[in-house]
Amino acid sequence: MSTASGRQPLDDAAAPTRDHGARATRTIRGGLRVSGTTLDDYTGRYASRVHGMAQSEIRALFSVASRPEVVSLAGGNPYTAALPMDELGEMFTRLLSQVGAEALGYCPGQGSIALREALCGVLELSGIRASADDLVLTTGAQQGLDLLARTFLDPGDIVLAEGPTYVGALGAFQAAQADVRHLPMDDDGLIPAGLEEGLAALEREGRRAKFLYTIPTYQNPAGVTLTEERREEILAIAERHGLLVIEDDPYSMISFEGAPPAPLRARAERGVIYLGTVSKIFAAGLRLGWVLAPPAVRDKLLLAIEASILCPSGLTQEATLRFLTEMEWRQQVKVFNTLYRDRRDALLGALGDYMPEGMTWTVPGGGLFIWATLPEGLDSKAMLPRALQERVAYVPGTGFYADGNGRREMRLNFSTQTSETIREGVRRLAGVVAGDIDLRDTFAGGAA
């Protein structure tokens, strides 16, 4: 017999037994016995910053959204199955036979000079002039965010960020015990007047922001892109106020409608620290990113890297170098772009065909995400269990805010599912939305 939650009740043999209220032992299928504490014996030993850490909305969804019967629009993975696996296999074989011993050993903390030079060539395609000396290789761009947070932020410091913003950045800033203040966006990206007002509000409080964190191109999660005009305005405002800008740019090469505007770092070499990654143009599993920073900041980042991981992976660096120098990587990016554009169009088409009136969404020119807003009175987080029951997943908008906003919003991903599966997922989701609208209207009518 099932309980209301759908779980099987424990029989007497599987019920937990407690010792002094702190330790529990239970039997699970197969007769395996598992012991563990029900209370945290180390609470008084943790650093204060640990208490501000929380599981992200996305990671909490993984165990459910990864089930084969669930159409997941919740992830953010690149579609690595589109890579030429046979060619990559040959490349890795050559790598190991030619430089395997070196690649499997330690390397300099800043990373391979040959790869840093190759990445400077990649950056030049976006108009960024860079020296290999100013690049620091990291274990994904996420480590770059963590390093910058640890380098710049003390507890209570203020970070300005778009609202919504990347959940991984929120995690890094909150782990550093920073106070994240969100700035308004629209379909053209960060609103310059909102930045001015945010800075003025801080001045009235007698405070300053340590930096502005921004994803100006195909933003995660909103999918919007900062216009050319606004890029110049944002940089001018930052210069007037002495505001450091951290530009996160993982998606600019995933472009569906021509080249995007030049990065902020291509327009201003001073006052902009730039984060990049190969996760979207090659493979996220390699965990390779970089920070382009002034020499003084670079040196502090290197100290932080050496204290945490000693050095980035030599094998990952060598594989990335060969991808950029031996393979047709630009053609591979075109393959990704065609694939993602078709899937974006499938998602947009399905939203238009199935979603009820009052639902709105962004139309991204690149990247991996669409940001949708539910009709008035609906709550994406409260709706999620019903969506999962209908075998479709998304990420509630609250996960992309530090202040509890985003109740009506959700992030939808189109990179990993086929166009047909995307349409089916949206059909299921539309039914859930329609059901919540009926509930809203029923209770509103009863209240009247």
N, C-alpha and C positions, 0 to 999 in steps of 0.2 A: 504493500500500500504506500502510495506517495504522499508526502506532505504538500502543503500549498506551494512551497517553493520548488516542488518537483524533485527534491532529494529523497532518497530512501532513508527512513529512520534507522538509527543504530539499534541493533538488538542488544540484549544484555551483555553478550560476550564482547561486543565492540564498544560499549559505553566507556567513557573515560573514568579512570580512577585517579583520585587526587591525593597528594601527599603534602600536608600543611598548606594547601591552597595554592601551591606554586608549581608543582610538577604533575604532569599528566602522562598516562600511558594508555594507548588504545590499540586494538587489533583491527587491521584493515584487511581487505581481500587477500587471500593466499596465506593467511596466518601470520603475516609479518607484523611485528610489534614495533611501534614507534614511540620513543620517549622524547619529551621536550618540556620546556618551562612555559607556563601560561602567563608568567609575569617576567618583566625584564630585570634581571639581577644586576644590570650594569648602568641603570639609569643615572645614578649619582656620579658616574665616572665619565660620561660623555662630555665633549666640548660643547659650549653653548651653541655653536653654529649648527650642530647636528639637530637640534630641536626645531630648526626652521626648515629642515628638509622634508619633502613630501613626494610620494610617488606621483609621476605624471599621469594625466588622464589617458595618454596614449599607451603607456606601458601597462596600465591597469586593464586595458582592453585586450591586450595581445592574446591571453590564454583563451578568450572566448572568440575573438574575431578570427583567429587562425583555424578554427574548425572548418572542415571542408564544406559543410552545409551552409555556412554563413558567407554571404557576399560582403566582403570587407571593402568599404570605401574609406576606411579609417587610417590605413598605413601611410607611409611616405617613402617606401622603398623604390629605387630605380628598378627597371625591368631588366635585370642582368641576364635573363634568358635570351635577350636579343644580341648578346655579345657573341663573337665568332669563337666558340669554345675550342674547336680543333686547332685554330691558329694560336689561341692563347696557350693551349697545352704544349704546342711545339715551342712557343716562346719561353715558357717556364722550363722546359727540358733543356733548351740552349742555355738559359740563365744558370741553371744548377750545374751543368757540365762545364761552363766557362768560368763562372765567378761564384760558384756555390759556397765555397769555403769562406770567402770574404762576406758574401751577402748574409750568411748565417751567423756572423760574429757581431761584435759591437761596432759602432760607428761614431763619428763626431756628434755631439749633442745638437748642433745646428742642422745636421743632416748633410747628405751628399752634395758636394759642390756641383757635380755634373747635373744632378736633378734640379738643383736650384737654378742653374743657368738655363736648363730646358724650360722650367716654369716661367722664367722671365720672358722667354719667347712666347709662351702661351698668353701671358699678361699683355704683351705688346699688341696682340690681336684686338684687345679691348681698349687700346690707347694708353695703357699704364706703362710708364717708364720706370724700371726698377733695376736695382743692382742685386746680384746674388748674395752679396754680403748682408743685405737688409732683409732677406727672407729667412724665417725660422720654420723648419718643417715640424709638424705636429701630428699626433695620432688622431687624425680627423680634425675638422674645423671645430668640433665640440671641445677638444682639448685646448684649442686656441682661445675659446671663450673662457674656459676655466682659468687658464694662465693669466689672461687679461684681468679677470675678476680678482684673482689673488694678488695681482701686481698693483692694481689701482684702488681697490675698494677696502675700506674699513667698515666695521659694523655701523649702520645708520647712514652711510653715504647714500646719495641719491643718484639714481640712473634714470635718464629719460629714454623712453622706448615707445614705439608705435603701439597703439591699441586696436587690434590684438597684435601679439608678437610671437616669435618662435619659442616654443615651450622649453627647449633645451637651454636657451639663453636665460629664461626665467629661473630655471633650476640652478644655473651657475651663479647668477646674481643673488638669488635667495640663499644659496649655500654660503656666500660671502657676507650674509646678513645686511644686504643693501636694501634700500627702499626704492622700489620701482614705481615711477610715476608715468602713466600712459598719456600719450598725445594723440589727438584725433586724426583719423585718415578718412579719405573718400576714395572714389574710383580712380583718382589721379595721384594716390599715395599720400604721404605725410603732408598735412596742411601747414604751410609756413606760419600763418597767423596763429595756429595752435601752438607751435613751438615758441613763438614770441610770447604768447600769453603764459605758457608754462614757465618760461624763464623769468617773466615779470612776477609771477606768483611766488617763485622761490626767492626773488629779491625782497619781496614784501615780508617773507618769513626770515630774512636775514641768512639765507642759505644759498648754496651753489650746487649745481649738478657736476658730478665727476666726469660724465660723458653722455653723449647721445648714442644709443645703439639703434641702428637702422638696417633694414633689408630693402633697399630701394628698388630692386629689380625682381619682378615676379615673386612678390613677398610671400613668405610662409607665416601665417596660413591664408592670408586674404587673396593672394594671387594678383594684386594690383601692382602697378609700376609707377614710380615717381616720374613726372614729366620733366622734359628738358628745362623748362622755365623754373619749375620748383626746385630742381637740383641746384641751380644757380642761387636761388633765394635762400635755400637751407644753408648752403656754404657761406653765403654772405652774413646770415644771422649768426652762424657759429663763429665766424671770424670776429664779428663785432663784440660778441660776448666772451671770447676766449674759450669757447666750448670745444672740447675734443670730440671728434666723431669716430665711432667704430662702425665701419661698413662691412656687413656680412653679405657675401656675394656667391652663394652656391649654385644659383639657377640661371645666370645670365646667358649661358650658352644653350640652354634648353629654350629655344625661341621659335615661335610658330609663324610670326608675321614680320620677318625681316629682323635686322639687327636692333637690339635694344639701345636706349640712350647710353652714352659712355658712363662708366662708373664715377662715383664722386672722387675716388683716388686719382682718376685720369685727369680731373679738373683741378685738383688741389693736392700737391705733394706734402704740404705742411698741414698739420692739424687733422689728418685722416689716417687711421690705422685700418688696414684692409685684411679681411679674412677670405681665404679661398679653400677649395677642396676638389679632389678628383672623384668624389662619390657619385656625382651626377653625370660625369662624362666618361667614367671608366667603371669603377666598382666601389660601392660603399663598404664592402667587406674588407678592403685593403686598409681602411682607416688611415688615409693620408690627407692631410690638409696643410695649410701654411698661414703664417702671419707676416704681412709686410709692414714693417715698423721702423721708425727712426732708430739710429744706432744706440742711443741711450736706453730706449725701451727694449730693443732687441737684446741687449746685454742682460737686462733683468729677466726677460723671458727665458733666456738660456740658463740662468741660474735656477729658475723655477723648474725647467725641464729636467735638469741634471738632478735636482732634489727629488723629483717624483718618478721619472722613468729612465734616467741616465741618458737615453738616446732613443730616437724613433727607430722603427724596425728597418734593418738593412735590407731584408728580403722584399718588403713592401716598396721601399725606395727603388730598388733595382728593377722590380717588375713595372713600376710606374714609368721609370726612365725608358725602358724598352718599349712600353706601350706608346710613349710620345715620340720615340725616335725610329722605331722599326716597323710600326704598324700604321695603317691608314686611319689614325684616330679621328681626324676631322670628318671622314666619311662615316665613321661609326656614330659620331654625334648627329650627323644628318639622319642616320637610321633611327636613332632615338627620337629625334624631333618629329619625323614623319609618324612614327608609331604613337607618340604621346599626343600629337595634334589630332589624329583620328580618334583617339580615346577621349580627349577633351571634348571634341565635337559630339561624340556619342553621349557623354554625360550632359552637355548643354541641351542636346536635342531631347533626351529623356526627361530632363527637368521641365522643359517647355511642354512636353506632351502629357506628363503625368501629374505634375505638382498642382495643388489647388491654388486658387486666387489668394493673393496676400503673401505668397512666398517669393523672395527675391534672391538673386545670386550675382556674383561677380563673373566677368568674362575675361579670364587671364590670357595674355598674349604669349605666355610661356610658363615654365615651371611645372609643378605637379598638382596644384590644388585649386579648388573652387571654394569660395566662402559663401555660405547660404544663410539667409535670415528667415526665421519662421514668422508666420503671422502673429499679430498681437495676441498676448495672453498665453502663448505656448512656451514651454521650457524644454530646451534640447537635452539637458541632463536628466530631467525627470522622465522624458520620453524614451531615453536610451534602452531601459529594460524591455519596453514593449517592442522596440525595433529589433533587439536581439532575439526576442521571442518569435518575431517574423523573419528571422535569419538574414538580417542586414545590419551592418555596423558603420558608424561614423564617429567622429570625435566631437564631443560637446564643446561649445565655444568657451566655457569657463576655464578650460585648461590653458588658454592662451592669454589670460589676464592675471595680473597679480592682485587685483582688487575685487574679485568676485563678479565682474561684469561678464557679458557674453551669454546670458541665459537663453536668449532667443537665437543664438548663432550656432553654426556647426561647420566643421571642415570636412570637405569631401575630396578624396584622392582618386585620380583616374589612371595612374601609371601602371598598376599591376594586374588589372582585370581586362579581359577582352571586351570589345564593344558590346557584344551580346549580353555578357554577364553584367556589365554596367547598367544596361537598360533594365534588366531584371531586378537588379538591386534597387534602382530608383523606383521601379514599380512597387516593390515591397515597401520602400520607405514612404512613398506617397500615400499608400493605404494607412500607414501609421499616423502620418500627419493629418490626414482626413479624419481619422478616428479621434485624435486629440482635439481637432476643431469642433467635432460633434460634442465631445465632452464639455469643452469650454462653453459652447452655445447653450447646452442643456443647463449647466449650472448658472450661467448668466441669466437665462430665462427664469430659472427658479428663484434666483435672488430678487428679480424684479417683481 
